[in-house]
Each structure stands twice: as structure tokens, then as C-alpha cells.
Amino acid sequence: MKMLVAYQVMPFMAAIEQAGIPALRIVFSVAFLGFLCGGVLIFRKRHQFFDRDPNVENESSGTIVRK
């Protein structure tokens, strides 16, 4: 009985796998493009995100004085 079930399940799994490959490729391609665009956006605005604040004097010292 176990062999009979195994012989029926394996072709079914192979059919599901073959049908799912194009959908997975599309999803991963869209995700890759999204991460790539996000990385380019962060890279282009890195100075705005990670540099010193121009409105803060003595940012490296312990006291912060705003203009």
C-alpha cells in the first residue's frame, strides 16, 4: 500500500513543481528589483540619511545646541 501511494504522489509533486517554477521566478524577480531600487535610493540619499545634521552645532561633542 505504501508503494502504491508513493507512486501516485511523486508524479503529482513533479507536476506541481514544474507549474510553480515560472511563478517563483516572477516573484523573486520582482522582489530583487524592489530591493535593488531600494538600495539605489538609499545609496543616492546616503548623505541626507547618514551625514551630520547641519542644524546641530558641535554634534560630535556631548552638548547639542540647535540653531
C-alpha positions in Angstrom: 0.0 0.0 0.0 2.8 2.4 0.9 4.5 1.9 -2.5 1.2 2.5 -4.4 0.7 5.8 -2.6 4.4 6.8 -3.3 4.0 6.1 -7.0 0.8 8.3 -7.1 2.3 11.2 -5.1 5.6 11.6 -6.9 4.2 12.5 -10.4 1.7 14.8 -8.7 4.5 16.6 -6.8 6.6 16.8 -10.0 3.6 18.5 -11.8 3.1 21.0 -9.0 6.9 21.8 -9.0 7.0 22.3 -12.8 3.9 24.6 -12.7 5.3 26.7 -9.8 8.7 27.5 -11.3 7.6 30.4 -13.5 5.5 31.9 -10.7 8.5 31.7 -8.3 10.8 33.3 -10.9 8.4 36.2 -11.4 8.0 36.7 -7.6 11.8 36.6 -7.0 12.5 38.9 -9.9 10.0 41.5 -8.6 11.5 41.2 -5.1 15.0 41.5 -6.5 14.1 44.6 -8.5 12.4 46.1 -5.4 15.5 45.5 -3.2 17.7 46.9 -6.0 15.6 50.1 -6.3 15.6 50.5 -2.5 19.4 50.1 -2.4 19.9 52.6 -5.1 17.5 55.1 -3.3 19.4 54.7 0.0 22.8 54.9 -1.8 21.8 58.2 -3.6 20.4 59.7 -0.4 23.1 58.4 1.9 24.4 61.8 2.8 20.9 63.0 3.7 20.3 59.9 5.9 23.7 59.4 7.5 25.7 62.6 7.5 25.9 65.2 10.2 22.8 67.4 10.8 23.5 70.9 9.5 21.1 72.4 12.1 23.1 71.0 15.0 26.3 72.7 16.3 29.1 70.6 18.0 27.4 67.3 17.1 30.4 65.3 17.9 30.7 66.7 21.5 28.4 65.8 24.4 26.4 69.0 24.3 24.0 69.7 21.4 22.9 73.2 20.6 20.3 73.8 17.9 20.4 76.9 15.8 
